[in-house]
Amino acid sequence: MSRDPSGPKMLDSAVDYWQQRAKELGARAVISTDHVGSVDGVTSQHRQVLLPQFAAQLPPVDANRPRVVLDLGCGTGRLTPDLAAIAGRAIGVEPVQELLQLAEPTAGVEYRLLTSVDGPLPLADGEVDAAFTCLVLGGVAGAGALAALGGELHRVLRPGGVVFLAESVSDQPAIGHWTFRSVDDYRDAMPWAQLRQVAQFDDAGDAVSVMVGRRPTG
Ligand SMILES: C[S@@+](CC[C@H](N)C(=O)[O-])C[C@H]1O[C@@H](n2cnc3c(N)ncnc32)[C@H](O)[C@@H]1O
């Protein structure tokens, strides 16, 4: 994510960390501090890699209802309107109010505050057709917490719904706010999803894997 020692200082809770980072960096808080280009430039790279892959994985359109995608850890909603444009509707969920305040209101997009990262997601059972993350789960420390969040993704997905994760993969040790994991670690945390890697890209020197799985229909 960033090894920049001049970045925001490490705080006790992950949410405190992102809150502090939002106050110091504003809209740049959601991209690696190792990026030198503009947020728009980075976002354009992320769009190019992620959106066609995501569109290809979505369940087919149902004429009776819009498809709904959860953008978990949506930050400033950098990609949430794109997800809504592809799916029909998007719900961005984010624990840091300071980041949500920077999100532009957009048709088809709803933002919800996550009031406790240890509690349930603010979504009903089976509410979404797809769950998307872009560089979020590295911020969840501990295998137990990751598996619990995976359980929440299972709960909020419809049977057959898609889980789509773009997360940094590396064997380097964790830094204060970020845990580097392997694709196998993500598979172990969400065995029900049968994740497979569909792409990999470089994000300011970090390898990011794009992993896709499904909630079983049975
Ligand atoms: C690197 S930023 C990425 C934001 C957004 N996905 C993007 O690509 O612009 C990581 C985001 O994850 C959020 N986050 C951290 N822990 C979280 C958790 N347990 N559940 C949901 N979001 C979390 C942070 O507040 C932050 O907005």
The ligand as an ORCA input file, in Angstrom:
! r2SCAN-3c Opt
* xyz 0 1
  C      -7.013      2.069      0.182
  S      -8.587      2.698      0.598
  C      -9.500      2.194     -0.865
  C     -10.815      2.894     -1.013
  C     -11.612      2.511     -2.258
  N     -11.903      1.100     -2.284
  C     -10.872      2.924     -3.496
  O     -10.381      2.056     -4.216
  O     -10.792      4.123     -3.741
  C      -9.129      1.536      1.843
  C     -10.532      1.825      2.350
  O     -10.996      0.737      3.155
  C     -11.729      1.263      4.256
  N     -11.754      0.243      5.307
  C     -10.792     -0.021      6.229
  N     -11.176     -1.050      7.009
  C     -12.403     -1.452      6.556
  C     -13.309     -2.477      6.947
  N     -13.052     -3.322      7.948
  N     -14.471     -2.603      6.257
  C     -14.731     -1.769      5.235
  N     -13.908     -0.782      4.824
  C     -12.761     -0.628      5.469
  C     -10.933      2.518      4.600
  O     -11.665      3.396      5.406
  C     -10.608      3.061      3.215
  O     -11.624      3.893      2.728
*
